[in-house]
Amino acid sequence: MAGLKELRTRIESIKSTQKITSAMKLVAAARLRRAQGLIGKSSFYSHNILAAAARVLFDIRQEETEKNIRYIFPELLRGNGSSDNYLLVVLTSDRGLCGSYNSSVARAAMARIEELKAEGKNVMLLCLGRKGRDLLKRKYSDLILKTVDGLAKKGAKYYEASDVAAVIMDMFAKKQINVCELVYSHFKSAISRDIKVEQVLPVKVEEFEYNKVHAPTNVVRGAFYDYMPGKTELLEGILPLVFRSCLFQAIVQSQASEHGARMSSMDNATRNASDMISRLTLKYNRIRQTAITTELTEIISGSEAL
């Protein structure tokens, strides 16, 4: 029967799709484990850099209070004289099939753009990932300066983040931008993530979550710190490292969120395929049973007529 043949073809097609989604789920799970490991390793470095910057800044502010003097802070900390030109760095993926991961980041970026425009700010976009560009260019194509795709294709690399950071810091030094913010997905678990909009230029050392929890001090484990050649020189050398570290952390967090979202999405797709196969198989068996019953009835009726 035509109906049975169509159902058999559809069931086989869904089974093939189920195998693909199941395989994609396993691949995403393996990549997620690697990304989670990288989050742990990179966080240790990032926290130490943040702590070092906070400790130097704490000593400077303490000396300003005690000696009634004023330090001239590095430009990366104090800003470059204005706050009119904003650069939003939007981190998304290059591929789809990861649920609402990309659209959630894009929505947060759009909301921030509208908020800044309402304040009379000039906004520029740097898209790290093709999907973010594709979603944002429908309405904000004139704001997109550049798109970087293929980032973290084989896992997040510090040198890739450093290259992007160098471009942004160069724009900041030339006063093409005054403020830089990151819009990204912060990883919590395979099924949970937060969308964050975080300022990274000028560097607000005291406002980072780690430094809010771990208050700096000039005495660590009973030892006092001294600085050569000087505190401001050291701070000027640390701040670019803080910025690169923040950008790298955002890339790592985004990558883990992407893999978690894709694993969850493919798991749901696999379950849905299984449910659909069950429903279609039940329907197939019912039609087949009806056909067999009809044939038996015809045979019995024919034999009785003889």
C-alpha positions as CSV (number, residue, x, y, z in Angstrom):
1,M,0.0,0.0,0.0
2,A,1.1,3.6,-0.8
3,G,0.4,4.7,2.8
4,L,2.6,2.0,4.3
5,K,5.4,2.7,1.9
6,E,5.4,6.4,2.7
7,L,5.4,5.7,6.4
8,R,8.3,3.3,6.1
9,T,10.3,5.8,4.1
10,R,9.6,8.6,6.6
11,I,10.5,6.3,9.6
12,E,13.8,5.4,8.0
13,S,14.5,9.1,7.2
14,I,13.9,10.1,10.8
15,K,16.1,7.3,12.1
16,S,18.9,8.6,9.9
17,T,18.4,12.1,11.3
18,Q,18.4,10.7,14.8
19,K,21.8,9.1,14.3
20,I,23.2,12.4,13.1
21,T,21.8,14.4,16.1
22,S,23.0,11.7,18.5
23,A,26.5,11.9,17.0
24,M,26.5,15.7,17.1
25,K,25.4,15.5,20.8
26,L,28.4,13.3,21.6
27,V,30.8,15.6,19.7
28,A,29.4,18.7,21.5
29,A,29.8,16.9,24.9
30,A,33.4,16.1,24.2
31,R,34.1,19.7,23.2
32,L,32.3,21.0,26.2
33,R,34.5,18.9,28.5
34,R,37.6,20.4,26.9
35,A,36.1,23.9,27.1
36,Q,35.3,23.5,30.8
37,G,38.8,22.4,31.5
38,L,40.1,25.5,29.7
39,I,37.8,27.7,31.8
40,G,39.4,26.4,35.0
41,K,43.0,26.8,33.7
42,S,42.5,30.2,32.3
43,S,40.6,31.5,35.3
44,F,43.6,30.9,37.5
45,Y,45.8,33.2,35.3
46,S,43.0,35.8,35.0
47,H,42.4,36.0,38.7
48,N,46.0,36.5,39.5
49,I,46.3,39.3,36.9
50,L,43.2,41.0,38.3
51,A,44.5,40.6,41.9
52,A,47.9,42.1,40.9
53,A,46.3,45.1,39.2
54,A,43.9,45.6,42.2
55,R,46.8,45.4,44.7
56,V,48.9,48.0,42.8
57,L,45.8,50.3,42.5
58,F,45.0,49.8,46.2
59,D,48.5,50.9,47.2
60,I,48.3,54.0,44.9
61,R,45.0,55.1,46.3
62,Q,46.3,54.5,49.8
63,E,49.4,56.6,49.2
64,E,47.3,59.4,47.6
65,T,45.2,59.5,50.8
66,E,48.1,59.3,53.2
67,K,50.5,61.7,51.5
68,N,47.8,64.0,49.8
69,I,49.3,63.5,46.4
70,R,47.7,62.8,43.0
71,Y,49.0,60.1,40.6
72,I,48.5,60.4,36.8
73,F,46.9,57.0,35.9
74,P,47.4,55.2,32.6
75,E,45.0,56.0,29.8
76,L,43.6,52.4,29.8
77,L,42.4,53.1,33.4
78,R,41.3,56.7,33.3
79,G,39.9,56.8,29.8
80,N,40.9,58.9,26.8
81,G,39.0,62.0,27.5
82,S,35.4,61.2,26.4
83,S,32.7,58.6,26.6
84,D,30.8,59.3,23.4
85,N,32.0,56.5,21.1
86,Y,31.2,52.9,22.1
87,L,32.5,49.7,20.7
88,L,30.4,46.6,21.4
89,V,32.2,43.3,20.8
90,V,29.5,40.7,20.2
91,L,30.6,37.1,20.7
92,T,28.5,34.4,19.0
93,S,29.3,31.2,17.0
94,D,30.0,30.6,13.4
95,R,27.5,27.7,13.2
96,G,23.9,27.1,14.1
97,L,22.1,24.1,15.6
98,C,22.6,25.4,19.1
99,G,19.2,26.5,20.2
100,S,18.7,30.1,21.3
101,Y,22.4,30.7,22.1
102,N,23.1,33.1,19.2
103,S,19.7,34.9,19.2
104,S,20.0,35.5,23.0
105,V,23.3,37.3,22.6
106,A,22.0,39.2,19.6
107,R,19.0,40.4,21.5
108,A,21.1,41.6,24.4
109,A,23.4,43.5,21.9
110,M,20.3,45.1,20.2
111,A,18.9,46.2,23.6
112,R,22.3,47.7,24.5
113,I,22.6,49.5,21.2
114,E,19.2,51.1,21.6
115,E,20.0,52.1,25.2
116,L,23.2,53.8,24.1
117,K,21.5,55.5,21.1
118,A,18.9,56.9,23.5
119,E,21.7,58.4,25.5
120,G,23.1,60.1,22.4
121,K,26.2,57.8,22.1
122,N,27.8,56.7,18.8
123,V,27.9,52.9,18.6
124,M,30.2,50.6,16.6
125,L,30.1,46.8,16.4
126,L,32.8,44.2,16.2
127,C,31.3,40.8,15.6
128,L,33.2,37.7,16.7
129,G,31.2,35.0,14.9
130,R,29.2,34.9,11.7
131,K,25.9,34.2,13.4
132,G,25.9,37.4,15.4
133,R,26.7,39.4,12.3
134,D,23.9,37.8,10.3
135,L,21.4,38.6,13.1
136,L,22.6,42.2,13.7
137,K,23.1,43.3,10.1
138,R,19.4,43.1,9.4
139,K,18.9,46.3,11.5
140,Y,22.4,47.6,12.2
141,S,24.5,46.8,9.1
142,D,25.9,50.4,9.1
143,L,27.3,50.0,12.6
144,I,29.3,46.8,11.9
145,L,33.0,47.6,11.5
146,K,34.4,44.1,11.1
147,T,33.5,40.5,11.5
148,V,36.0,37.9,12.8
149,D,35.0,34.4,11.9
150,G,36.8,31.1,12.5
151,L,37.8,32.3,16.0
152,A,38.4,29.4,18.4
153,K,37.6,26.9,15.6
154,K,39.8,24.3,17.2
155,G,39.5,25.6,20.7
156,A,40.1,29.0,22.2
157,K,43.7,30.3,21.8
158,Y,45.2,33.1,23.7
159,Y,47.1,34.5,20.7
160,E,43.8,34.9,18.8
161,A,42.3,36.9,21.7
162,S,45.6,38.9,21.9
163,D,45.4,39.8,18.1
164,V,41.8,41.0,18.5
165,A,42.7,42.9,21.7
166,A,45.6,44.7,19.9
167,V,43.2,46.0,17.3
168,I,40.8,47.3,19.9
169,M,43.5,48.9,22.0
170,D,44.9,50.6,18.9
171,M,41.5,52.1,18.2
172,F,41.3,53.2,21.9
173,A,44.8,54.8,21.7
174,K,43.8,56.7,18.5
175,K,40.6,57.9,20.2
176,Q,38.4,56.2,17.6
177,I,36.5,54.6,20.5
178,N,36.2,55.7,24.1
179,V,34.5,52.7,25.7
180,C,34.6,49.0,24.8
181,E,32.0,46.6,26.1
182,L,31.7,42.8,25.6
183,V,28.4,41.1,24.9
184,Y,28.7,37.4,25.5
185,S,27.2,34.3,27.1
186,H,28.7,33.4,30.5
187,F,28.8,29.6,31.0
188,K,27.1,28.2,34.2
189,S,26.3,24.6,33.2
190,A,25.4,22.6,30.1
191,I,21.8,23.8,30.3
192,S,22.3,27.2,31.9
193,R,24.1,30.4,30.9
194,D,23.8,34.1,31.5
195,I,24.1,36.9,28.9
196,K,26.5,39.5,30.1
197,V,27.3,43.1,29.0
198,E,30.6,43.9,30.5
199,Q,32.8,47.0,30.2
200,V,36.5,46.2,29.6
201,L,37.8,49.6,28.4
202,P,38.6,51.8,30.2
203,V,39.5,49.0,32.6
204,K,37.5,49.2,35.8
205,V,39.8,47.1,38.0
206,E,37.7,47.4,41.2
207,E,34.4,46.6,39.5
208,F,35.4,43.1,38.3
209,E,33.5,40.4,40.2
210,Y,36.7,38.7,41.5
211,N,38.1,41.9,43.0
212,K,34.7,42.6,44.7
213,V,34.9,39.3,46.4
214,H,38.6,39.3,47.1
215,A,39.4,42.7,48.5
216,P,43.0,43.8,47.8
217,T,45.5,44.6,50.5
218,N,49.2,45.7,50.6
219,V,50.1,42.8,52.9
220,V,49.8,39.2,51.6
221,R,50.7,36.3,53.9
222,G,52.5,38.7,56.2
223,A,54.7,40.1,53.4
224,F,54.7,43.7,52.2
225,Y,54.9,44.6,48.5
226,D,57.3,47.2,47.0
227,Y,57.4,48.2,43.4
228,M,60.2,49.0,41.0
229,P,60.5,51.1,38.9
230,G,57.2,52.5,40.2
231,K,53.5,51.8,40.8
232,T,52.1,53.6,37.8
233,E,54.7,52.1,35.5
234,L,53.8,48.6,36.7
235,L,50.1,49.4,36.4
236,E,50.6,50.6,32.9
237,G,52.2,47.2,32.1
238,I,49.5,45.1,33.8
239,L,46.4,46.8,32.3
240,P,46.9,45.5,28.8
241,L,47.3,42.0,30.2
242,V,44.0,42.5,32.2
243,F,42.2,43.5,29.0
244,R,43.6,40.6,27.0
245,S,42.7,38.2,29.8
246,C,39.1,39.6,30.0
247,L,38.7,39.1,26.2
248,F,40.1,35.6,26.3
249,Q,37.9,34.7,29.3
250,A,34.8,35.9,27.3
251,I,35.8,33.8,24.3
252,V,36.3,30.7,26.5
253,Q,33.0,31.3,28.3
254,S,31.2,31.8,25.0
255,Q,32.7,28.6,23.5
256,A,31.7,26.5,26.5
257,S,28.2,28.1,26.3
258,E,27.9,27.2,22.6
259,H,28.9,23.6,23.1
260,G,26.5,23.3,26.1
261,A,23.7,24.8,24.0
262,R,24.4,22.5,21.1
263,M,24.6,19.4,23.2
264,S,21.3,20.3,24.9
265,S,19.7,21.1,21.5
266,M,20.9,17.9,19.9
267,D,19.7,15.9,22.9
268,N,16.2,17.4,22.5
269,A,16.3,16.7,18.8
270,T,17.3,13.1,19.4
271,R,14.5,12.6,22.0
272,N,11.9,14.3,19.6
273,A,13.0,12.0,16.8
274,S,12.6,9.0,19.1
275,D,9.1,10.1,20.0
276,M,8.2,10.7,16.4
277,I,9.5,7.3,15.4
278,S,7.3,5.7,18.1
279,R,4.2,7.5,16.9
280,L,4.8,6.7,13.2
281,T,5.6,3.1,14.0
282,L,2.3,2.8,16.0
283,K,0.5,4.4,13.1
284,Y,2.2,2.1,10.6
285,N,1.3,-1.0,12.6
286,R,-2.3,0.1,12.9
287,I,-2.6,0.6,9.2
288,R,-0.9,-2.7,8.5
289,Q,-3.2,-4.5,11.0
290,T,-6.3,-2.9,9.4
291,A,-5.1,-4.0,5.9
292,I,-4.5,-7.6,7.2
293,T,-7.9,-7.7,8.9
294,T,-9.5,-6.5,5.7
295,E,-7.8,-9.1,3.6
296,L,-8.8,-11.9,6.1
297,T,-12.4,-10.7,6.0
298,E,-12.4,-10.8,2.2
299,I,-10.9,-14.3,2.1
300,I,-13.4,-15.6,4.7
301,S,-16.3,-14.0,2.9
302,G,-15.2,-15.5,-0.4
303,S,-14.8,-19.0,1.1
304,E,-18.3,-18.8,2.6
305,A,-19.8,-17.8,-0.8
306,L,-18.3,-20.9,-2.4
